[in-house]
Amino acid sequence: MITHKDHFHGSDLEKIEKIYGIKKEDIISFSANVNPLGISPLMRERLTSNLDCISTYPDREYTALRDSIGNYNNCDANDVIVGNGTTELISLFIEIMHPKKAIVLGPTYSEYEREVTLNGGTTLYYPLKAENDFELDINHFTSKLDASIDMIILCNPNNPTSSSIPKSDMRHILDVCKENDIYVLVDETYVEFVDNINAISSVSLCTYYNNIIVLRGTSKFFASPGLRLGYAITGNKDLKKEILKRQDPWSINSLADIAGQIMFSDEKYINDTRSLVSAEKNRMYELFSKDDRFRPYKPSANFMLIEILDNDLDSEILFEQAIRENLMIRDCSTFPFLSNKFIRFCFMNPEDNDRLAQCLMR
Ligand SMILES: Cc1ncc(COP(=O)(O)O)c(C=O)c1O
C-alpha cells in the first residue's frame, strides 16, 4: 500500500499525480474548496473577445474593477483595494502592521501565522472547542483581549471548521478591540457560500469602524484561483494609502481586471452557485449525521469538517480510500488542534458528492 507521508494542500494535484499515478485532470478535488460549477459562463464568453487587453497596461487605479466590486458588495468603491489574490493582501496588511502579538482562532488557515512569523511577530491561538461545535464563545474570547495584543485575524467562515461568527458578535469584538487599540483582519474568502450573508459578512461594518479590514477573493466562489484576483475593503483611509504605497504597480493583470468586472455581474451564475451549494450542504450534513462512525460539524461554508469516531478508521485510511477512486479529500491531521481523526471536504456536484459519500461510508 502506498502511504502518503506528505500532506497535501487542496491544490497539490501535481504531487498526487506523481505519487499515485493519477492524471490531475481525472482527480475530483474535494479539498480545494472551489465552486463545482466552474467559471462564470458570462466571463468565459466575454473574456475571450477581450484578449487584446493584454497588449496595454491595466488602469493603475483599477477604477472600473473597483466600481464593480463596490456594486457587488454594496460598498463604496473608494474603500476597495484590489490585490493579486487574497494572499497578497494578507501579506501586505501584516507587513504594514507588523504585529508583535497576533491572535488567530485554532484551528485555522495556516497562512496567517506564516506571515506574522515572517514579520517577526508571535501568533497566539485561541482554541475553538469541538464540544462547542467549533463555534466561538464570544464573551470568553473578548474577556481575553487586552492592550498587549496588536492584531486579531479571523477567518469567517473559518477554514477548516466551516463555523462562522455572526455580524452582531463581530461588532462586539470590534468595540472591545477599539478600546484596546487592536486591528482586526477578517478573511471572508468563503462568506459568499453562507446561506445568510447579510447576517455574517462584516463589509457593512467597514463604514463605522476604522480598525477593520475585510478580505475577499475570487478563487473559491468564482472558481478562478488561477486568475489571482482578490480585494480588501476598509474605511480606514490611512491604511488604504499605506497598502497602495507598498503594493507593486499593476499587481492585477489586464485579464483579471476585465474578468472581475464581468464575473461580479453574472447574477444567474451567482444565484445558481448559492442554490447548489446550499442544497448539497444540507444533504451531505444530513447524510453523514446518520452514520455513527462520523461526526459532521454543521457547515456554514461550502465545505464540512468531519470527526472520525470509528476506532478502526483515521484520516490517512480515508484519504487513501478516496484517492484510489480519484476523489481527493483533505486529511486534517496537520492542522493545529485537529488530529488524524478529522477530514474536510467541499461540496461538489450532486453525483460527485454521492460518489464520495459512498466511498467514505463504505
Ligand atoms: C481562508 C483562506 N484565505 C485565503 C486563501 C487564499 O486565497 P487566494 O487564492 O485569494 O489568495 C485560501 C486558500 O485556500 C483560504 O482557504
The ligand as an SDF file (V2000), in Angstrom:
LIG
                    3D

 16 16  0  0  0  0  0  0  0  0999 V2000
   -9.1450   31.0790    4.2550 C   0  0  0  0  0  0  0  0  0  0  0  0
   -8.3650   31.2970    3.0170 C   0  0  0  0  0  0  0  0  0  0  0  0
   -7.9200   32.5390    2.7400 N   0  0  0  0  0  0  0  0  0  0  0  0
   -7.2020   32.7780    1.6280 C   0  0  0  0  0  0  0  0  0  0  0  0
   -6.8840   31.7690    0.7430 C   0  0  0  0  0  0  0  0  0  0  0  0
   -6.0700   32.1020   -0.4790 C   0  0  0  0  0  0  0  0  0  0  0  0
   -6.8920   32.7800   -1.3440 O   0  0  0  0  0  0  0  0  0  0  0  0
   -6.4010   33.4660   -2.7060 P   0  0  0  0  0  0  0  0  0  0  0  0
   -6.3850   32.4240   -3.7720 O   0  0  0  0  0  0  0  0  0  0  0  0
   -7.4640   34.5130   -2.9380 O   0  0  0  0  0  0  0  0  0  0  0  0
   -5.0620   34.0740   -2.4880 O   0  0  0  0  0  0  0  0  0  0  0  0
   -7.3110   30.4590    1.0000 C   0  0  0  0  0  0  0  0  0  0  0  0
   -6.9580   29.3540    0.0890 C   0  0  0  0  0  0  0  0  0  0  0  0
   -7.1170   28.1860    0.3290 O   0  0  0  0  0  0  0  0  0  0  0  0
   -8.0810   30.2210    2.1670 C   0  0  0  0  0  0  0  0  0  0  0  0
   -8.5510   28.9970    2.4600 O   0  0  0  0  0  0  0  0  0  0  0  0
  1  2  1  0
  2  3  1  0
  2 15  2  0
  3  4  2  0
  4  5  1  0
  5  6  1  0
  5 12  2  0
  6  7  1  0
  7  8  1  0
  8  9  2  0
  8 10  1  0
  8 11  1  0
 12 13  1  0
 12 15  1  0
 13 14  2  0
 15 16  1  0
M  END
$$$$
